[in-house]
Amino acid sequence: MSMAYEEYMKQMVKPMRAELVQAGFEELTTDEAVENFMESNEGTALVVINSVCGCAAGLARPAATQAVLRAETKPEKLVTVFAGQDKEATEKMREYFKGIEPSSPSMALMKGKEVLHFIPRHEIEGHPMEEIMESLILSFDRLK
């Protein structure tokens, strides 16, 4: 790919990254960062596989941020990787989703390295944001 294209994409996704970071999510942009996080994570974490698609913008990111704001029980950590942008980080994170097909956007509630709840793209795209939020909040409630 050309350097101009790469720079264009970096600029284009800045607000898409910022939406989650401003809501308290830590961006993991390298495979090393993902591995360090996952190997040290003993508690609960919500992982958002971010994407440039419309369902990420209109549904996944708002549902994740609002669910975290509204839930009584919350994951201890919030992290995100960006599919199509931070490719190695995304591939490394997906290694921890054993038996789950790659999907972006998607969300995983983790306890340590175990996936407790997973929302793939087909449960995001075409679904109301409130339904996605409810799925997340119900999964958080099971952490009690």
DSSP file with accessible surface (Angstrom, degrees, kcal/mol):
  #  RESIDUE AA STRUCTURE BP1 BP2  ACC     N-H-->O    O-->H-N    N-H-->O    O-->H-N    TCO  KAPPA ALPHA  PHI   PSI    X-CA   Y-CA   Z-CA
    1    1 A M              0   0  148      0, 0.0     2,-0.1     0, 0.0     0, 0.0   0.000 360.0 360.0 360.0 150.7    0.0    0.0    0.0
    2    2 A S     >  -     0   0   68      1,-0.1     4,-2.2     4,-0.0     5,-0.2  -0.341 360.0-122.9 -76.4 154.9    1.1    3.5   -0.7
    3    3 A M  H  > S+     0   0  160      1,-0.2     4,-2.6     2,-0.2     5,-0.2   0.860 113.0  57.5 -63.2 -35.6    2.2    5.8    2.2
    4    4 A A  H  > S+     0   0   77      1,-0.2     4,-2.5     2,-0.2    -1,-0.2   0.918 107.7  46.7 -63.0 -42.2   -0.4    8.3    1.1
    5    5 A Y  H  > S+     0   0  111      2,-0.2     4,-2.7     1,-0.2     5,-0.2   0.931 112.0  50.2 -64.4 -46.7   -3.2    5.7    1.6
    6    6 A E  H  X S+     0   0   83     -4,-2.2     4,-2.2     1,-0.2    -2,-0.2   0.919 112.8  46.5 -58.7 -44.2   -1.8    4.6    5.0
    7    7 A E  H  X S+     0   0   92     -4,-2.6     4,-2.2     2,-0.2    -1,-0.2   0.909 110.8  52.8 -66.3 -40.4   -1.6    8.2    6.2
    8    8 A Y  H  X S+     0   0  145     -4,-2.5     4,-2.7    -5,-0.2    -2,-0.2   0.938 110.4  47.7 -58.4 -47.5   -5.2    8.9    4.9
    9    9 A M  H  X S+     0   0   20     -4,-2.7     4,-2.2     1,-0.2    -1,-0.2   0.903 108.8  53.8 -64.0 -39.5   -6.5    5.9    6.8
   10   10 A K  H  X S+     0   0  116     -4,-2.2     4,-0.6    -5,-0.2    -1,-0.2   0.918 113.2  43.5 -59.4 -43.3   -4.7    6.9   10.0
   11   11 A Q  H >< S+     0   0   91     -4,-2.2     3,-0.7     1,-0.2    -2,-0.2   0.902 111.8  53.9 -68.8 -40.7   -6.3   10.3    9.8
   12   12 A M  H 3< S+     0   0   63     -4,-2.7     4,-0.3     1,-0.2    -2,-0.2   0.872 110.3  45.5 -63.6 -36.9   -9.7    8.9    8.9
   13   13 A V  H 3X S+     0   0    0     -4,-2.2     4,-2.3     1,-0.2     3,-0.3   0.562  83.7  96.5 -88.9  -4.8   -9.9    6.5   11.9
   14   14 A K  H <X S+     0   0  116     -3,-0.7     4,-2.8    -4,-0.6    -1,-0.2   0.914  88.4  43.4 -51.1 -50.9   -8.7    9.0   14.5
   15   15 A P  H  > S+     0   0   87      0, 0.0     4,-1.8     0, 0.0    -1,-0.2   0.853 111.5  55.6 -66.7 -27.7  -12.3    9.9   15.6
   16   16 A M  H  > S+     0   0   33     -4,-0.3     4,-0.6    -3,-0.3    -2,-0.2   0.851 112.6  42.1 -70.0 -35.1  -13.3    6.2   15.5
   17   17 A R  H >X S+     0   0   41     -4,-2.3     4,-2.1     2,-0.2     3,-0.6   0.911 111.7  55.5 -71.9 -44.5  -10.4    5.4   17.9
   18   18 A A  H 3X S+     0   0   32     -4,-2.8     4,-3.3    -5,-0.3     5,-0.3   0.826  95.2  66.9 -61.7 -33.8  -11.1    8.5   20.1
   19   19 A E  H 3X S+     0   0   64     -4,-1.8     4,-0.6     1,-0.2    -1,-0.2   0.912 110.6  34.3 -56.5 -43.6  -14.7    7.5   20.7
   20   20 A L  H <<>S+     0   0    0     -4,-0.6     5,-2.4    -3,-0.6     3,-0.4   0.899 117.0  53.3 -78.8 -40.5  -13.7    4.4   22.7
   21   21 A V  H ><5S+     0   0   65     -4,-2.1     3,-2.0     1,-0.2    -2,-0.2   0.928 107.4  52.1 -61.4 -42.6  -10.6    6.0   24.3
   22   22 A Q  H 3<5S+     0   0  164     -4,-3.3    -1,-0.2     1,-0.3    -2,-0.2   0.764 105.6  56.7 -65.4 -23.1  -12.6    8.9   25.5
   23   23 A A  T 3<5S-     0   0   42     -4,-0.6    -1,-0.3    -3,-0.4    -2,-0.2   0.357 131.3 -92.2 -89.3   4.9  -15.0    6.4   27.1
   24   24 A G  T < 5S+     0   0   53     -3,-2.0    54,-0.3     1,-0.3     2,-0.3   0.508  78.4 140.8 102.2   5.6  -12.1    4.8   29.1
   25   25 A F      < -     0   0    5     -5,-2.4     2,-0.5    -6,-0.1    -1,-0.3  -0.635  46.4-135.0 -81.9 139.8  -11.0    2.1   26.8
   26   26 A E  E     -a   79   0A 109     52,-2.8    54,-2.2    -2,-0.3     2,-0.4  -0.816  18.8-132.6 -92.0 127.7   -7.3    1.4   26.5
   27   27 A E  E     -a   80   0A  59     -2,-0.5     2,-0.7    52,-0.2    54,-0.2  -0.693  12.9-160.9 -81.0 130.3   -6.1    0.9   22.9
   28   28 A L        +     0   0    2     52,-2.9    54,-0.3    -2,-0.4    58,-0.1  -0.944  17.7 169.8-109.1 107.8   -3.9   -2.1   22.3
   29   29 A T        +     0   0   65     -2,-0.7    60,-0.4    52,-0.1     2,-0.3   0.509  54.5  49.6-104.1  -4.8   -2.1   -1.3   19.0
   30   30 A T  S  > S-     0   0   56     58,-0.1     4,-2.1    59,-0.1     5,-0.2  -0.916  79.5-119.2-131.3 159.1    0.6   -4.0   18.9
   31   31 A D  H  > S+     0   0   53     -2,-0.3     4,-2.7     1,-0.2     5,-0.2   0.873 116.7  55.3 -63.9 -33.2    0.6   -7.8   19.3
   32   32 A E  H  > S+     0   0  108      2,-0.2     4,-2.9     1,-0.2    -1,-0.2   0.907 105.9  50.7 -64.7 -41.5    3.0   -7.3   22.2
   33   33 A A  H  > S+     0   0   30      2,-0.2     4,-2.4     1,-0.2    -1,-0.2   0.913 112.2  47.4 -63.1 -41.2    0.6   -4.9   24.0
   34   34 A V  H  X S+     0   0    0     -4,-2.1     4,-3.1     2,-0.2     5,-0.3   0.950 113.4  47.4 -64.0 -48.5   -2.2   -7.5   23.5
   35   35 A E  H  X S+     0   0   82     -4,-2.7     4,-2.8     1,-0.2     5,-0.2   0.931 112.5  49.1 -61.2 -45.1   -0.1  -10.4   24.8
   36   36 A N  H  X S+     0   0  115     -4,-2.9     4,-1.2     2,-0.2    -1,-0.2   0.922 114.8  45.6 -60.0 -43.7    1.1   -8.3   27.8
   37   37 A F  H  X S+     0   0   16     -4,-2.4     4,-1.4    -5,-0.2     3,-0.4   0.960 116.6  43.0 -63.8 -52.4   -2.4   -7.4   28.7
   38   38 A M  H  < S+     0   0    0     -4,-3.1    -2,-0.2     1,-0.2    -1,-0.2   0.872 112.1  52.5 -66.5 -37.3   -3.9  -10.8   28.2
   39   39 A E  H  < S+     0   0   96     -4,-2.8    -1,-0.2    -5,-0.3    -2,-0.2   0.768 117.9  38.3 -71.7 -22.4   -1.1  -12.7   30.0
   40   40 A S  H  < S+     0   0   72     -4,-1.2     2,-0.6    -3,-0.4    -1,-0.2   0.561  89.6 108.0-101.3 -10.0   -1.5  -10.3   33.0
   41   41 A N     <  +     0   0    7     -4,-1.4     4,-0.1     1,-0.2    70,-0.1  -0.568  26.5 154.6 -75.1 115.9   -5.2  -10.0   33.0
   42   42 A E        +     0   0  171     -2,-0.6    -1,-0.2    70,-0.1    71,-0.1   0.547  61.0  55.6-110.8 -15.9   -6.7  -12.0   35.9
   43   43 A G  S    S-     0   0   14      1,-0.2    69,-3.0    68,-0.1     2,-0.3   0.082 100.1 -60.5 -97.8-151.0   -9.9  -10.0   36.3
   44   44 A T  E     +B  111   0A  11     67,-0.2    33,-1.6    30,-0.1     2,-0.3  -0.748  48.8 177.9-101.3 147.0  -12.7   -9.1   33.9
   45   45 A A  E     -Bc 110  77A   0     65,-2.2    65,-3.4    -2,-0.3     2,-0.6  -0.996  25.6-141.2-147.5 140.7  -12.3   -7.1   30.7
   46   46 A L  E     -Bc 109  78A   0     31,-2.4    33,-2.7    -2,-0.3     2,-0.5  -0.925  23.4-163.1 -98.9 123.3  -14.5   -5.9   27.9
   47   47 A V  E     -Bc 108  79A   0     61,-3.1    61,-2.5    -2,-0.6     2,-0.5  -0.941   2.5-164.7-109.3 124.3  -12.7   -6.2   24.6
   48   48 A V  E     -Bc 107  80A   1     31,-2.2    33,-1.8    -2,-0.5     2,-1.0  -0.951  11.9-151.8-110.1 122.2  -14.1   -4.3   21.6
   49   49 A I  E     -Bc 106  81A   0     57,-2.9    57,-1.3    -2,-0.5    33,-0.2  -0.850  28.5-153.5 -87.5 103.7  -12.8   -5.2   18.2
   50   50 A N  E     + c   0  82A   2     31,-3.1    33,-2.1    -2,-1.0     2,-0.3  -0.347  17.2 179.7 -79.5 162.6  -13.3   -1.9   16.5
   51   51 A S        -     0   0   13     31,-0.2    33,-0.1     2,-0.2    31,-0.0  -0.978  38.8-121.2-157.9 162.8  -13.8   -1.3   12.8
   52   52 A V  S    S+     0   0   60     -2,-0.3     5,-0.1    31,-0.2    32,-0.0   0.539  75.6 112.4 -85.9  -7.4  -14.4    1.4   10.2
   53   53 A C  S >> S-     0   0   27      1,-0.1     4,-1.8     3,-0.1     3,-0.6  -0.133  80.0-111.2 -69.1 164.1  -17.8    0.0    9.1
   54   54 A G  H 3> S+     0   0   59      1,-0.2     4,-3.3     2,-0.2     5,-0.3   0.835 115.2  57.8 -63.6 -35.5  -21.1    1.7    9.7
   55   55 A C  H 3>>S+     0   0   13      1,-0.2     5,-2.7     2,-0.2     4,-1.2   0.808 106.1  51.0 -71.3 -23.1  -22.3   -0.9   12.2
   56   56 A A  I <4>S+     0   0    0     -3,-0.6     5,-2.7     3,-0.2    -2,-0.2   0.931 116.2  41.1 -71.5 -44.3  -19.3   -0.2   14.3
   57   57 A A  I  <5S+     0   0   42     -4,-1.8    -2,-0.2     1,-0.2    -3,-0.1   0.918 125.4  33.1 -69.9 -45.0  -20.0    3.6   14.2
   58   58 A G  I  <5S+     0   0   46     -4,-3.3    -1,-0.2    -5,-0.1    -3,-0.2   0.673 137.8   6.7 -89.5 -17.0  -23.7    3.5   14.6
   59   59 A L  I  X5S+     0   0   33     -4,-1.2     4,-2.4    -5,-0.3     5,-0.2   0.679 119.4  48.8-130.2 -58.0  -24.1    0.4   16.8
   60   60 A A  I  ><S+     0   0    1     -5,-2.7     4,-2.6     2,-0.2     5,-0.2   0.953 114.2  40.7 -64.5 -55.1  -21.0   -1.3   18.3
   61   61 A R  H  ><S+     0   0    7     -5,-2.7     4,-2.6     1,-0.2     5,-0.3   0.952 119.5  44.9 -63.0 -48.0  -19.1    1.7   19.7
   62   62 A P  H  > S+     0   0   23      0, 0.0     4,-2.6     0, 0.0     5,-0.3   0.916 114.3  50.0 -62.4 -38.9  -22.2    3.5   21.1
   63   63 A A  H  X S+     0   0    0     -4,-2.4     4,-2.4     2,-0.2     5,-0.2   0.924 112.5  46.9 -64.0 -43.5  -23.6    0.3   22.6
   64   64 A A  H  X S+     0   0    0     -4,-2.6     4,-2.0    -5,-0.2    -1,-0.2   0.944 115.8  43.9 -63.5 -47.8  -20.3   -0.6   24.3
   65   65 A T  H  X S+     0   0   16     -4,-2.6     4,-2.0    -5,-0.2    -2,-0.2   0.921 116.9  45.6 -67.4 -41.1  -19.8    2.9   25.7
   66   66 A Q  H  X S+     0   0   56     -4,-2.6     4,-2.6    -5,-0.3     5,-0.2   0.881 110.1  54.0 -70.4 -37.6  -23.4    3.3   26.9
   67   67 A A  H  X S+     0   0    0     -4,-2.4     4,-2.1    -5,-0.3    -1,-0.2   0.930 109.9  47.9 -61.0 -43.0  -23.5   -0.2   28.4
   68   68 A V  H  < S+     0   0   18     -4,-2.0    -2,-0.2     1,-0.2    -1,-0.2   0.911 113.9  47.6 -65.4 -39.9  -20.5    0.5   30.5
   69   69 A L  H  < S+     0   0  122     -4,-2.0    -1,-0.2     1,-0.2    -2,-0.2   0.893 119.5  37.7 -65.7 -40.5  -21.9    3.9   31.6
   70   70 A R  H  < S+     0   0  155     -4,-2.6    -2,-0.2    -5,-0.1    -1,-0.2   0.681  92.3 100.1 -90.1 -20.5  -25.3    2.5   32.5
   71   71 A A     <  -     0   0    4     -4,-2.1     3,-0.1    -5,-0.2    67,-0.0  -0.407  58.0-152.0 -73.2 142.1  -24.4   -0.9   34.0
   72   72 A E  S    S+     0   0  173      1,-0.2     2,-0.5    -2,-0.1    -1,-0.1   0.900  91.6  46.8 -73.6 -44.9  -24.3   -1.3   37.8
   73   73 A T  S    S-     0   0   29     64,-0.2    -1,-0.2    -3,-0.0    69,-0.1  -0.877  80.2-176.6 -99.0 129.2  -21.7   -4.1   37.5
   74   74 A K        -     0   0   90     -2,-0.5   -30,-0.1    66,-0.1    -6,-0.1  -0.918  31.3-100.8-126.3 151.6  -18.9   -3.3   35.1
   75   75 A P        -     0   0   10      0, 0.0   -30,-0.2     0, 0.0    36,-0.1  -0.362  31.9-125.7 -62.7 152.0  -15.8   -5.1   33.8
   76   76 A E  S    S+     0   0  136    -32,-0.3     2,-0.3     1,-0.1   -31,-0.2   0.827  90.5  29.9 -69.7 -32.6  -12.6   -4.1   35.6
   77   77 A K  E     - c   0  45A  85    -33,-1.6   -31,-2.4     2,-0.0     2,-0.4  -0.955  62.9-156.8-131.9 150.8  -10.8   -3.2   32.4
   78   78 A L  E     + c   0  46A  28    -54,-0.3   -52,-2.8    -2,-0.3     2,-0.3  -0.993  23.4 166.3-126.4 122.4  -11.9   -1.9   29.0
   79   79 A V  E     -ac  26  47A   0    -33,-2.7   -31,-2.2    -2,-0.4     2,-0.3  -0.938  13.0-166.7-135.9 160.1   -9.6   -2.5   26.0
   80   80 A T  E     -ac  27  48A   2    -54,-2.2   -52,-2.9    -2,-0.3     2,-0.3  -0.995   8.9-166.8-146.8 147.2   -9.9   -2.3   22.2
   81   81 A V  E     - c   0  49A   1    -33,-1.8   -31,-3.1    -2,-0.3     2,-0.7  -0.930  25.3-128.2-125.7 154.4   -8.0   -3.3   19.1
   82   82 A F  E >>  - c   0  50A   1    -54,-0.3     4,-2.8    -2,-0.3     3,-1.5  -0.881  17.2-142.0-113.4 106.6   -8.8   -1.9   15.6
   83   83 A A  T 34 S+     0   0   12    -33,-2.1   -31,-0.2    -2,-0.7     4,-0.1  -0.347  87.6  17.1 -62.9 139.2   -9.4   -4.5   12.9
   84   84 A G  T 34 S+     0   0   43      1,-0.1    -1,-0.3   -33,-0.1     3,-0.2   0.245 128.9  53.6  82.8 -14.4   -7.9   -3.5    9.5
   85   85 A Q  T <4 S+     0   0   47     -3,-1.5     2,-0.9     1,-0.1    -2,-0.2   0.750 114.2  30.4-113.8 -56.5   -5.7   -0.9   11.2
   86   86 A D  S  X S+     0   0   24     -4,-2.8     4,-2.5     1,-0.2     5,-0.2  -0.688  76.5 168.2-104.7  73.5   -3.7   -2.7   13.9
   87   87 A K  H  > S+     0   0   92     -2,-0.9     4,-2.7     1,-0.2     5,-0.2   0.886  70.3  47.1 -61.9 -45.6   -3.7   -6.0   12.2
   88   88 A E  H  > S+     0   0  117      2,-0.2     4,-2.4     1,-0.2    -1,-0.2   0.906 113.3  49.6 -65.9 -39.2   -1.1   -7.8   14.3
   89   89 A A  H  > S+     0   0    0    -60,-0.4     4,-2.5     2,-0.2    -2,-0.2   0.922 112.6  47.8 -63.4 -43.1   -2.8   -6.7   17.5
   90   90 A T  H  X S+     0   0    3     -4,-2.5     4,-2.5    -8,-0.2    -2,-0.2   0.929 111.6  49.5 -65.5 -44.7   -6.2   -7.8   16.2
   91   91 A E  H  X S+     0   0  125     -4,-2.7     4,-1.1     1,-0.2    -1,-0.2   0.913 111.8  49.2 -59.6 -42.8   -4.8  -11.2   15.1
   92   92 A K  H >X S+     0   0   38     -4,-2.4     3,-0.6     1,-0.2     4,-0.6   0.928 110.7  49.6 -64.7 -43.0   -3.2  -11.7   18.5
   93   93 A M  H >< S+     0   0    0     -4,-2.5     3,-1.7     1,-0.2     4,-0.4   0.926 106.3  56.4 -62.4 -41.7   -6.4  -10.8   20.4
   94   94 A R  H >< S+     0   0   62     -4,-2.5     3,-1.3     1,-0.3    -1,-0.2   0.769  93.1  69.5 -63.9 -23.3   -8.4  -13.2   18.3
   95   95 A E  H << S+     0   0  109     -4,-1.1    -1,-0.3    -3,-0.6    -2,-0.2   0.799  96.3  54.4 -61.7 -27.6   -6.0  -16.0   19.3
   96   96 A Y  T << S+     0   0   21     -3,-1.7     2,-1.1    -4,-0.6    -1,-0.3   0.596  90.2  77.4 -82.4 -11.8   -7.6  -15.7   22.8
   97   97 A F  S X  S-     0   0    8     -3,-1.3     3,-2.1    -4,-0.4    -1,-0.2  -0.499  79.6-163.4 -94.2  63.6  -11.1  -16.2   21.4
   98   98 A K  T 3   +     0   0  167     -2,-1.1     3,-0.1     1,-0.3    17,-0.1  -0.206  68.3   4.8 -56.3 129.5  -10.7  -19.9   21.0
   99   99 A G  T 3  S+     0   0   89      1,-0.2     2,-0.5     0, 0.0    -1,-0.3   0.515 101.7 117.7  77.2   4.5  -13.3  -21.5   18.7
  100  100 A I    <   -     0   0   53     -3,-2.1    -1,-0.2    -6,-0.2    -3,-0.1  -0.923  65.8-123.2-110.0 127.6  -14.8  -18.2   17.7
  101  101 A E        -     0   0  159     -2,-0.5    -3,-0.0     1,-0.1     0, 0.0  -0.359  38.7 -93.8 -64.3 142.9  -14.7  -17.1   14.1
  102  102 A P        +     0   0   84      0, 0.0     2,-0.3     0, 0.0    -1,-0.1  -0.307  55.2 170.1 -57.5 137.9  -13.0  -13.7   13.4
  103  103 A S        -     0   0   19     -3,-0.1   -54,-0.1    18,-0.1    16,-0.1  -0.967  22.2-131.5-154.3 132.7  -15.6  -10.9   13.4
  104  104 A S  S    S+     0   0   34     -2,-0.3     2,-0.2     1,-0.2   -54,-0.1  -0.987  88.4  26.4-144.2 133.5  -15.4   -7.2   13.3
  105  105 A P  S    S+     0   0    0      0, 0.0     2,-0.3     0, 0.0    -1,-0.2   0.653  92.7 138.1 -72.2 164.3  -16.8   -5.3   14.9
  106  106 A S  E     -B   49   0A   1    -57,-1.3   -57,-2.9    -2,-0.2     2,-0.3  -0.960  37.1-141.7-161.5 169.6  -17.3   -7.6   17.8
  107  107 A M  E     -BD  48 119A   1     12,-1.8    12,-3.0    -2,-0.3     2,-0.4  -0.998   9.6-168.5-142.3 141.5  -17.2   -7.6   21.6
  108  108 A A  E     -BD  47 118A   0    -61,-2.5   -61,-3.1    -2,-0.3     2,-0.6  -0.998  14.2-150.0-132.9 130.8  -15.9  -10.1   24.2
  109  109 A L  E     -BD  46 117A   2      8,-2.9     7,-3.3    -2,-0.4     8,-1.4  -0.900  30.2-169.7 -94.9 121.5  -16.4  -10.2   27.9
  110  110 A M  E     -BD  45 115A   0    -65,-3.4   -65,-2.2    -2,-0.6     2,-0.5  -0.846  27.1-163.9-114.6 148.5  -13.3  -11.9   29.3
  111  111 A K  E >  S-BD  44 114A 114      3,-2.4     3,-2.3    -2,-0.3     2,-0.3  -0.964  80.2 -45.6-125.5 109.8  -12.4  -13.2   32.7
  112  112 A G  T 3  S-     0   0   12    -69,-3.0   -70,-0.1    -2,-0.5   -69,-0.1  -0.504 124.3 -27.2  63.1-122.9   -8.7  -13.8   32.6
  113  113 A K  T 3  S+     0   0  106     -2,-0.3     2,-0.4    -3,-0.1    -1,-0.3   0.341 116.8 104.3-102.1   5.9   -8.2  -15.5   29.2
  114  114 A E  E <   -D  111   0A 122     -3,-2.3    -3,-2.4   -17,-0.1     2,-0.6  -0.754  68.7-133.4 -95.1 131.0  -11.7  -17.1   29.2
  115  115 A V  E     +D  110   0A  37     -2,-0.4    -5,-0.2    -5,-0.2     3,-0.1  -0.724  26.1 175.0 -80.4 118.3  -14.4  -15.7   27.0
  116  116 A L  E    S+     0   0A  68     -7,-3.3     2,-0.3    -2,-0.6    -6,-0.2   0.756  70.2   5.9 -91.2 -33.0  -17.6  -15.4   29.1
  117  117 A H  E     -D  109   0A  36     -8,-1.4    -8,-2.9     2,-0.0     2,-0.4  -0.975  64.9-167.6-153.6 138.3  -19.7  -13.7   26.4
  118  118 A F  E     -D  108   0A  32     -2,-0.3   -10,-0.2   -10,-0.2    -3,-0.0  -0.999   7.4-166.5-135.6 133.9  -19.2  -12.8   22.8
  119  119 A I  E     -D  107   0A   2    -12,-3.0   -12,-1.8    -2,-0.4     2,-0.1  -0.941  17.8-163.3-119.0 105.5  -21.1  -10.6   20.4
  120  120 A P    >   -     0   0   17      0, 0.0     3,-1.9     0, 0.0     4,-0.2  -0.336  37.2 -94.7 -82.5 171.2  -20.2  -11.1   16.8
  121  121 A R  G >> S+     0   0   72      1,-0.3     4,-2.8     2,-0.2     3,-2.5   0.859 121.8  61.5 -53.0 -41.3  -20.9   -8.8   13.9
  122  122 A H  G 34 S+     0   0  131      1,-0.3    -1,-0.3     2,-0.2   -16,-0.1   0.692 103.9  50.6 -68.1 -12.3  -24.1  -10.7   12.9
  123  123 A E  G <4 S+     0   0   79     -3,-1.9    -1,-0.3     4,-0.0    -2,-0.2   0.334 118.4  39.6 -99.3   5.3  -25.5   -9.8   16.4
  124  124 A I  T X4 S+     0   0    0     -3,-2.5     3,-2.2    -4,-0.2    -2,-0.2   0.719  95.7  79.5-111.1 -58.7  -24.6   -6.2   15.9
  125  125 A E  T 3< S+     0   0  103     -4,-2.8    -1,-0.1     1,-0.3   -70,-0.0  -0.305 110.8   6.0 -60.0 125.5  -25.4   -5.3   12.3
  126  126 A G  T 3  S+     0   0   77      1,-0.3    -1,-0.3    -3,-0.1    -4,-0.1   0.473 105.5 112.0  81.9   1.4  -29.1   -4.7   11.8
  127  127 A H  S <  S-     0   0   58     -3,-2.2    -1,-0.3     1,-0.0     2,-0.0  -0.813  76.2-100.1-105.7 149.3  -29.9   -5.0   15.5
  128  128 A P    >>  -     0   0   68      0, 0.0     4,-1.6     0, 0.0     3,-0.7  -0.382  27.0-124.8 -64.9 144.0  -31.1   -2.0   17.6
  129  129 A M  H 3> S+     0   0   43      1,-0.3     4,-2.8     2,-0.2     5,-0.2   0.879 111.2  59.0 -56.2 -38.1  -28.4   -0.5   19.8
  130  130 A E  H 3> S+     0   0  124      1,-0.2     4,-2.5     2,-0.2    -1,-0.3   0.864 102.5  52.8 -62.2 -35.9  -30.6   -1.0   22.9
  131  131 A E  H <> S+     0   0   99     -3,-0.7     4,-2.1     2,-0.2    -1,-0.2   0.902 110.7  46.6 -66.1 -40.5  -30.6   -4.8   22.2
  132  132 A I  H  X S+     0   0    3     -4,-1.6     4,-2.2     2,-0.2    -2,-0.2   0.928 112.8  49.9 -67.5 -43.9  -26.8   -4.9   22.0
  133  133 A M  H  X S+     0   0    9     -4,-2.8     4,-3.2     1,-0.2     5,-0.2   0.921 109.6  51.6 -58.9 -45.7  -26.5   -2.8   25.1
  134  134 A E  H  X S+     0   0  102     -4,-2.5     4,-2.8     1,-0.2     5,-0.2   0.900 107.5  52.7 -60.2 -41.3  -28.9   -5.1   26.9
  135  135 A S  H  X S+     0   0   32     -4,-2.1     4,-1.7     2,-0.2    -1,-0.2   0.923 113.3  44.1 -60.3 -44.0  -26.8   -8.2   25.9
  136  136 A L  H  X S+     0   0    1     -4,-2.2     4,-2.5     2,-0.2    -2,-0.2   0.946 113.4  49.4 -65.4 -48.4  -23.7   -6.5   27.3
  137  137 A I  H  X S+     0   0   29     -4,-3.2     4,-2.5     1,-0.2    -2,-0.2   0.914 110.4  50.8 -61.2 -41.6  -25.4   -5.3   30.5
  138  138 A L  H  X S+     0   0   75     -4,-2.8     4,-1.1    -5,-0.2    -1,-0.2   0.898 110.4  49.7 -62.4 -38.4  -26.8   -8.8   31.2
  139  139 A S  H  < S+     0   0    2     -4,-1.7     3,-0.3    -5,-0.2    -2,-0.2   0.900 110.4  50.4 -68.1 -35.8  -23.4  -10.3   30.7
  140  140 A F  H >< S+     0   0    0     -4,-2.5     3,-2.1     1,-0.2     4,-0.2   0.895 104.3  58.8 -65.0 -40.8  -21.9   -7.8   33.1
  141  141 A D  H >< S+     0   0   54     -4,-2.5     3,-1.5     1,-0.3    -1,-0.2   0.808  95.1  64.1 -60.3 -29.2  -24.6   -8.6   35.7
  142  142 A R  T 3< S+     0   0  162     -4,-1.1    -1,-0.3    -3,-0.3    -2,-0.2   0.589  88.0  72.2 -70.6  -7.9  -23.4  -12.3   35.6
  143  143 A L  T <         0   0   44     -3,-2.1    -1,-0.3    -4,-0.2    -2,-0.2   0.624 360.0 360.0 -79.5 -14.8  -20.1  -11.0   37.1
  144  144 A K    <         0   0  167     -3,-1.5    -3,-0.0    -4,-0.2   -71,-0.0  -0.188 360.0 360.0 -59.4 360.0  -21.7  -10.4   40.5
